[in-house]
Protein backbone atom coordinates (compact mmCIF):
# COMPACT_ATOMS: atom_id res chain seq x y z
CA UNK A 1 0.00 0.00 0.00
CA UNK A 2 1.32 3.39 -0.91
CA UNK A 3 0.26 7.01 -0.57
CA UNK A 4 2.79 8.19 -3.16
CA UNK A 5 2.30 6.07 -6.27
CA UNK A 6 4.60 6.47 -9.27
CA UNK A 7 1.76 5.44 -11.61
CA UNK A 8 1.12 8.54 -13.69
CA UNK A 9 -2.69 8.50 -13.66
CA UNK A 10 -3.27 7.93 -9.95
CA UNK A 11 -1.99 9.20 -6.60
CA UNK A 12 -2.07 6.18 -4.28
CA UNK A 13 -2.47 2.42 -4.42
CA UNK A 14 -4.49 0.16 -2.13
CA UNK A 15 -4.27 -3.63 -2.20
CA UNK A 16 -6.95 -5.48 -0.20
CA UNK A 17 -6.03 -8.42 -2.46
CA UNK A 18 -2.57 -9.42 -3.65
CA UNK A 19 -1.50 -11.97 -6.23
CA UNK A 20 -3.21 -13.15 -9.39
CA UNK A 21 -3.14 -15.65 -12.27
CA UNK A 22 -2.55 -15.02 -15.96
CA UNK A 23 -5.68 -14.80 -18.13
CA UNK A 24 -4.71 -13.17 -21.46
CA UNK A 25 -1.64 -12.06 -23.50
CA UNK A 26 -1.30 -8.77 -21.61
CA UNK A 27 -0.39 -10.78 -18.51
CA UNK A 28 2.72 -12.38 -20.05
CA UNK A 29 5.25 -9.99 -18.48
CA UNK A 30 3.20 -8.97 -15.44
CA UNK A 31 4.87 -6.15 -13.49
CA UNK A 32 2.88 -7.06 -10.36
CA UNK A 33 4.23 -10.61 -10.41
CA UNK A 34 7.82 -9.34 -10.62
CA UNK A 35 7.18 -6.89 -7.79
CA UNK A 36 5.47 -9.50 -5.59
CA UNK A 37 8.38 -11.92 -5.89
CA UNK A 38 10.80 -9.11 -5.07
CA UNK A 39 8.78 -8.17 -1.98
CA UNK A 40 8.61 -11.83 -0.96
CA UNK A 41 12.41 -12.05 -1.13
CA UNK A 42 12.61 -8.91 1.04
CA UNK A 43 10.39 -10.54 3.68
CA UNK A 44 7.38 -8.23 3.22
CA UNK A 45 4.61 -9.80 5.30
CA UNK A 46 1.82 -9.34 2.73
CA UNK A 47 3.82 -11.33 0.18
CA UNK A 48 4.79 -14.40 2.20
CA UNK A 49 3.12 -16.48 -0.51
CA UNK A 50 4.63 -14.46 -3.34
CA UNK A 51 2.13 -13.96 -6.15
CA UNK A 52 -0.41 -16.50 -4.89
CA UNK A 53 -3.84 -14.89 -4.70
CA UNK A 54 -4.23 -13.73 -1.10
CA UNK A 55 -6.91 -11.68 0.62
CA UNK A 56 -5.57 -8.96 2.92
CA UNK A 57 -8.47 -8.23 5.33
CA UNK A 58 -6.21 -6.14 7.56
CA UNK A 59 -5.88 -3.65 4.68
CA UNK A 60 -9.57 -3.26 3.85
CA UNK A 61 -10.23 -0.20 6.06
CA UNK A 62 -7.01 1.58 5.11
CA UNK A 63 -8.57 4.33 2.92
CA UNK A 64 -10.71 5.43 5.86
CA UNK A 65 -7.50 6.45 7.64
CA UNK A 66 -6.30 8.58 4.72
CA UNK A 67 -7.93 11.94 5.37
CA UNK A 68 -6.51 13.84 2.40
CA UNK A 69 -8.72 13.33 -0.70
CA UNK A 70 -6.90 11.47 -3.45
CA UNK A 71 -7.30 9.17 -6.44
CA UNK A 72 -6.63 5.61 -5.34
CA UNK A 73 -5.84 2.71 -7.68
CA UNK A 74 -7.52 -0.37 -6.19
CA UNK A 75 -5.51 -3.61 -6.39
CA UNK A 76 -2.49 -2.57 -8.40
CA UNK A 77 -1.09 -5.97 -7.35
CA UNK A 78 -4.10 -8.14 -8.18
CA UNK A 79 -7.56 -8.24 -9.79
CA UNK A 80 -10.53 -7.63 -7.49
CA UNK A 81 -12.81 -9.64 -9.81
CA UNK A 82 -10.66 -12.78 -9.91
CA UNK A 83 -12.91 -15.82 -9.56
CA UNK A 84 -11.26 -16.79 -6.27
CA UNK A 85 -12.12 -13.51 -4.53
CA UNK A 86 -15.41 -14.15 -2.67
CA UNK A 87 -18.35 -11.91 -3.50
CA UNK A 88 -18.73 -10.98 0.18
CA UNK A 89 -15.15 -9.70 0.22
CA UNK A 90 -15.69 -7.64 -2.94
CA UNK A 91 -18.84 -6.18 -1.35
CA UNK A 92 -16.84 -5.27 1.73
CA UNK A 93 -14.24 -3.46 -0.40
CA UNK A 94 -17.02 -1.56 -2.18
CA UNK A 95 -18.62 -0.68 1.15
CA UNK A 96 -15.35 0.88 2.35
CA UNK A 97 -15.00 2.85 -0.89
CA UNK A 98 -18.49 4.23 -0.39
CA UNK A 99 -17.76 5.25 3.19
CA UNK A 100 -14.47 6.89 2.15
CA UNK A 101 -16.46 9.29 -0.05
CA UNK A 102 -13.75 11.98 -0.07
CA UNK A 103 -11.53 9.76 -2.25
CA UNK A 104 -11.94 8.66 -5.86
CA UNK A 105 -11.29 4.95 -6.40
CA UNK A 106 -10.01 3.55 -9.70
CA UNK A 107 -10.60 -0.18 -10.24
CA UNK A 108 -9.22 -2.13 -13.21
CA UNK A 109 -10.05 -5.69 -14.20
CA UNK A 110 -9.43 -8.17 -16.98
CA UNK A 111 -12.23 -10.35 -15.55
CA UNK A 112 -14.95 -8.30 -17.22
CA UNK A 113 -17.38 -11.22 -17.43
CA UNK A 114 -17.45 -11.60 -13.66
CA UNK A 115 -17.70 -7.84 -13.25
CA UNK A 116 -20.87 -7.83 -15.36
CA UNK A 117 -22.27 -10.87 -13.55
CA UNK A 118 -22.06 -9.38 -10.06
CA UNK A 119 -22.30 -5.63 -10.75
CA UNK A 120 -25.93 -5.51 -9.59
CA UNK A 121 -24.92 -6.97 -6.22
CA UNK A 122 -22.38 -4.24 -5.45
CA UNK A 123 -22.99 -0.89 -3.68
CA UNK A 124 -21.86 1.52 -6.41
CA UNK A 125 -21.18 5.11 -5.40
CA UNK A 126 -20.28 8.15 -7.55
CA UNK A 127 -16.65 8.08 -6.31
CA UNK A 128 -16.02 4.57 -7.67
CA UNK A 129 -14.52 4.51 -11.16
CA UNK A 130 -14.57 1.22 -13.06
CA UNK A 131 -12.20 0.24 -15.85
CA UNK A 132 -11.22 -2.75 -17.96
CA UNK A 133 -7.88 -3.63 -19.52
CA UNK A 134 -7.80 -4.27 -23.27
CA UNK A 135 -4.49 -5.18 -24.86
CA UNK A 136 -5.56 -6.06 -28.41
CA UNK A 137 -8.59 -6.27 -30.70
CA UNK A 138 -9.85 -9.70 -29.62
CA UNK A 139 -10.38 -8.46 -26.05
CA UNK A 140 -12.57 -5.46 -26.84
CA UNK A 141 -15.57 -7.50 -25.64
CA UNK A 142 -14.50 -6.44 -22.15
CA UNK A 143 -15.66 -2.92 -22.99
CA UNK A 144 -19.19 -4.21 -23.62
CA UNK A 145 -19.22 -5.80 -20.16
CA UNK A 146 -17.99 -2.55 -18.62
CA UNK A 147 -20.87 -0.67 -20.23
CA UNK A 148 -23.30 -2.89 -18.31
CA UNK A 149 -22.13 -1.51 -14.95
CA UNK A 150 -23.63 1.55 -13.21
CA UNK A 151 -20.20 3.12 -12.59
CA UNK A 152 -20.40 6.88 -13.13
CA UNK A 153 -16.87 6.96 -14.55
CA UNK A 154 -16.00 4.14 -16.95
CA UNK A 155 -12.47 3.91 -18.31
CA UNK A 156 -10.13 1.79 -20.39
CA UNK A 157 -6.53 0.79 -19.77
CA UNK A 158 -5.09 -0.03 -23.19
CA UNK A 159 -1.81 -1.22 -21.72
CA UNK A 160 0.26 -3.05 -22.65
CA UNK A 161 -1.02 -2.13 -26.10
CA UNK A 162 -0.11 -5.13 -28.27
CA UNK A 163 -1.85 -4.24 -31.51
CA UNK A 164 -4.07 -1.72 -33.28
CA UNK A 165 -7.60 -1.06 -32.01
CA UNK A 166 -9.50 0.30 -35.00
CA UNK A 167 -13.20 1.10 -34.76
CA UNK A 168 -13.44 1.16 -30.96
CA UNK A 169 -16.97 1.52 -29.64
CA UNK A 170 -16.44 4.25 -27.06
CA UNK A 171 -20.10 4.86 -26.25
CA UNK A 172 -20.46 5.40 -22.51
CA UNK A 173 -16.69 5.53 -21.94
CA UNK A 174 -15.22 8.56 -20.15
CA UNK A 175 -11.47 7.99 -20.25
CA UNK A 176 -8.80 5.94 -22.04
CA UNK A 177 -5.24 5.30 -20.85
CA UNK A 178 -2.70 4.06 -23.40
CA UNK A 179 0.72 2.65 -22.63
CA UNK A 180 3.42 0.40 -23.99
CA UNK A 181 4.79 -2.62 -22.17
CA UNK A 182 7.87 -2.02 -20.02
CA UNK A 183 10.52 -4.18 -18.43
CA UNK A 184 12.34 -7.36 -19.50
CA UNK A 185 11.00 -8.80 -22.75
CA UNK A 186 8.79 -5.78 -23.46
CA UNK A 187 6.86 -6.10 -26.72
CA UNK A 188 6.98 -3.05 -29.03
CA UNK A 189 4.13 -0.59 -29.57
CA UNK A 190 3.58 1.21 -32.89
CA UNK A 191 3.04 4.98 -32.84
CA UNK A 192 0.25 4.57 -35.40
CA UNK A 193 -1.75 2.47 -32.93
CA UNK A 194 -1.47 5.22 -30.34
CA UNK A 195 -2.34 8.17 -32.56
CA UNK A 196 -5.33 6.31 -33.99
CA UNK A 197 -6.70 5.66 -30.49
CA UNK A 198 -6.10 9.28 -29.53
CA UNK A 199 -8.00 10.47 -32.59
CA UNK A 200 -10.86 8.06 -31.89
CA UNK A 201 -11.06 9.33 -28.31
CA UNK A 202 -11.17 12.97 -29.33
CA UNK A 203 -13.83 12.28 -31.96
CA UNK A 204 -15.95 10.55 -29.30
CA UNK A 205 -15.34 13.14 -26.58
CA UNK A 206 -13.34 10.70 -24.46
CA UNK A 207 -10.43 11.97 -22.33
CA UNK A 208 -7.08 10.56 -23.54
CA UNK A 209 -4.11 9.84 -21.26
CA UNK A 210 -0.80 8.64 -22.72
CA UNK A 211 1.10 6.87 -19.97
CA UNK A 212 4.35 5.70 -21.56
CA UNK A 213 6.16 4.24 -24.56
CA UNK A 214 7.58 1.52 -22.35
CA UNK A 215 10.40 -0.71 -23.48
CA UNK A 216 13.26 -2.08 -21.41
CA UNK A 217 14.05 1.44 -20.15
CA UNK A 218 10.77 3.36 -19.92
CA UNK A 219 12.43 6.45 -18.45
CA UNK A 220 14.55 6.81 -21.57
CA UNK A 221 11.64 6.38 -23.99
CA UNK A 222 9.49 8.77 -21.97
CA UNK A 223 5.82 9.60 -22.43
CA UNK A 224 5.64 12.32 -25.06
CA UNK A 225 3.46 11.79 -28.11
CA UNK A 226 3.99 14.14 -31.05
CA UNK A 227 6.04 16.54 -28.95
CA UNK A 228 3.85 16.79 -25.86
CA UNK A 229 2.37 14.85 -22.97
CA UNK A 230 -1.30 13.88 -22.89
CA UNK A 231 -2.70 13.93 -19.36
CA UNK A 232 -6.40 14.36 -19.99
CA UNK A 233 -8.74 13.26 -17.21
CA UNK A 234 -12.48 12.59 -17.31
CA UNK A 235 -14.60 15.67 -16.60
CA UNK A 236 -16.13 14.00 -13.58
CA UNK A 237 -12.66 13.85 -12.01
CA UNK A 238 -12.98 17.54 -11.24
CA UNK A 239 -16.15 17.03 -9.22
CA UNK A 240 -16.02 16.64 -5.47
CA UNK A 241 -15.31 13.00 -4.63
CA UNK A 242 -18.46 11.24 -3.53
CA UNK A 243 -20.86 13.38 -5.55
CA UNK A 244 -24.07 14.97 -4.39
CA UNK A 245 -26.63 13.50 -2.04
CA UNK A 246 -29.04 13.37 -4.96
CA UNK A 247 -26.61 11.19 -6.93
CA UNK A 248 -26.00 9.02 -3.88
CA UNK A 249 -29.72 8.27 -3.62
CA UNK A 250 -29.75 6.98 -7.19
CA UNK A 251 -27.73 3.93 -6.16
CA UNK A 252 -29.23 1.02 -4.26
CA UNK A 253 -27.61 0.68 -0.84
CA UNK A 254 -26.37 -2.80 -0.05
CA UNK A 255 -25.29 -3.48 3.51
CA UNK A 256 -22.27 -5.73 3.59
CA UNK A 257 -20.59 -7.53 6.49
CA UNK A 258 -17.60 -5.60 7.85
CA UNK A 259 -16.40 -8.56 9.89
CA UNK A 260 -15.61 -10.74 6.87
CA UNK A 261 -12.31 -12.41 7.76
CA UNK A 262 -10.29 -14.64 5.46
CA UNK A 263 -6.60 -14.31 4.73
CA UNK A 264 -6.02 -16.38 1.65
CA UNK A 265 -7.57 -18.58 -0.98
CA UNK A 266 -6.21 -21.33 -3.12
CA UNK A 267 -4.58 -20.48 -6.40
CA UNK A 268 -6.90 -21.20 -9.28
CA UNK A 269 -7.16 -20.46 -12.96
CA UNK A 270 -9.01 -17.27 -13.86
N, C-alpha and C positions, 0 to 999 in steps of 0.2 A: 504494500500500500504506500502511496506516495502523494504528497501535497505539492510536488513540484515536478510534474511530468515533463519529459522532453518531447513528447508527441505533439506535433505542431498544432493540431486542431482541438486540443483539450488543455486542461490545466492540472488535473489530478487524476490518479487512477485508484480504483477500489476493487478488490478481488475477494468477494465472498465465496468464490469457487476458484480453485487452481487446477491446472492440468487439463488435458483434453486428448482426443484421438483424431487422426487424420480422416477427412471425409471427401476432399476434392483436391484437384491439382494445386490450388493456391496454398495448401498446407505443406507441400513438399519440403520447403526450407523454413519451417516455422520458427520465427524469432522467439516466441514464448517458450518453446521446447528448449532451445539453446539456453535461454535465461534461467529456466527452472533447474536444469541440470547444473548450471553454474552455481545457483543459490544452494542447491543440495550439497554440492562439494564444499561450500563455505559454511555449512551447518545451519542454514536458516531454517527455523523451526517449522514454517509453513510448507517447506519443500522437502521434508523428511522422505517422502515417497517420490521425489523427483517430479516427473510430469504425469504421474497417475492422477486421474480425476479425483479430487478431494474437496469436500465441503469444508468451509472455514466459518463455522457458526460464531466464533468469537469475534469475527470481523464484520458481522452483519450490521451492527448498530453504529459503526464507525462514522458515517457521514453526519450523524446527529451531533457528534462532538466537534465537527468542523463548523465554526460559526460564520466564517467569512464566505459569502456566496461565491460559487465557482462552478465551472463545467467539469463534470466528473465522468471519466470513461469507465464503464462498469465491466469488470472481468477482462482486463487487458491480457490476462494470463490464462484464459479459459473461454468457454462458451456457455452462457447461462442456460441456453435451450438444448444442451446436450441431453440425450435420452436418459442418461443416468442421474440427472439432477431431478430430485422429486418435485412434483408440482407444488407441494406445500412449502418447500424451501424457496422456490421461485416466487410464490405469493408473499412470503415473508420479506424477500428482498424488495419486491414492489411496494409493500406496505411501508418499509423504511424510506424508500424514495419519496413516497407521498408525504410522509411526515416531515422529511427534510425539504420542505417546499422552497426554501431559499436557494437551493442548488438547482442546476440543470444536469440531468443524468443522460449519458449517451451510451446506449446499448448496441452492440453489433453481434450478429449471428450468421453462421452459415447454415444453421438448422432451421431454415425458413418454414419448412413443412410443420415442424412441431410448434413454432411460433404461431402459425395460423390456426393450428388445432386448439391451442389453449388460450388464445388471446382473449376470448370472452370470459375467461375465468380469472383474469388478472385485474387488479385495481388501478387502471390507467389514470394518470394525472397529467395536467398540462406541462409539468416540468420534466416529463419522461420522454426522451427522444428515442426513436427506434430505427435501427438501420440493418441492412443486410450487406454481406460481402459478395461481390460478383467479380470473378477474375477473368472470365472469357464468355463468349457468346452463349455457349450451351448451359450456362448457369443463370441466365437472365430470368428464368422462371421464379427465382427467389424474389424478384421485385414484385411479381404478381401477388405472392403470399404477403409481402410487406403491406401492400395496398389494402389488404383485408383487415388490418389492425386499426384501432381507433387512436393510435398515437398522433398527437398534434403536430409533431415534427417527424417527418419520415426522411431518411437519408440513405445514401449508398456509399460504400467503401469499395472503390474499384482499384483494389490493391491486394496483392501484386497484380498489376494489369498484364495479362499474358497474351492478349490478342486484341484485335479491333472489336468495337461494339457499335456497329452501324445500326441505325434505326431504333434506338432505345425508346421504349415507351416510358416517358417521364411524367405521365399524368399522376398527380397526387404526391409527387416527390418534391421536397423542399431544398435538398442539398446533395451535392455529389463531391466526394473526395477521390482524387486520382493519385496513384503513386506507383513507382517501380519497385521491384523486389530489391532488397539489399542484403549484404552479407555473403558468406561463402556459397559459391555455386549460383549466384543471382542470375536469373534469366533476363535477357534484354527487353526493353520497352521501346517501341517506335514512336517518334515524335508525332507522326501522322495520327496514331491512335489517340494521343492526348488532345491534339488540337481539334480533332473531330468531335470528341466528347465535350470539350469546352464549348464549341460552337452549338452543339445540340442543346446543352444546358442553357446557354444564353437565349436561344430561340424559344425555349420552353419556359423561360423565367425562373430557372433553377440556379441557386447559388453554386459557384464552382470554386473548389479549393484544390490547388495543386500542392501535394505534400512533398514529393521528392522524385528525382530521377533514379535513385537507388544505385545499384552496382556494388562491387566489392567495397568501395570507399564512397559512401553516400555524401560525406562532407565535401569531398572534392567535386563530385558531380553537381551538388547543390540542388536548388529548387526553383530556379528561374525558368520561365517558359516565355519565349519570344521577348527576352530582355527585361522581364519583370516578374515579381511574385504575384500569385493569385490566392488571396486569403479571404475570399467571400464567405460570408456566413448567412444562414437562413434569417429572414426578416424577424421571425419570432424569437431569435436569439437575443434581440435587443429588448424584449419585453421582460418585465419583472418575473423572476423565476417563480413558478407556482401558479401564475395566472390569476384571474379574478375569481371571486366567489361564484359568480354566475357560471363561469366555465367549469369550476370545480363541481357544481351541481349537475352538470351534464354527463358526468361519469358515474356509473353505478359503484357504490361503495361495497367492497368486499372485506369483511373482517377476517384477518388471517392470524393463526397462532404465532405469538412471539416467543413461545418457549420451545419451538421446534429445535431439537438437538440431535445432530448426527455429524460425525467428523469426516467420514469418508465413505466412498462407495466403490464397488468393484469396477475395474477397468473393462469397458465393453466397446463394441464397435458402434460408431454413430456419435 
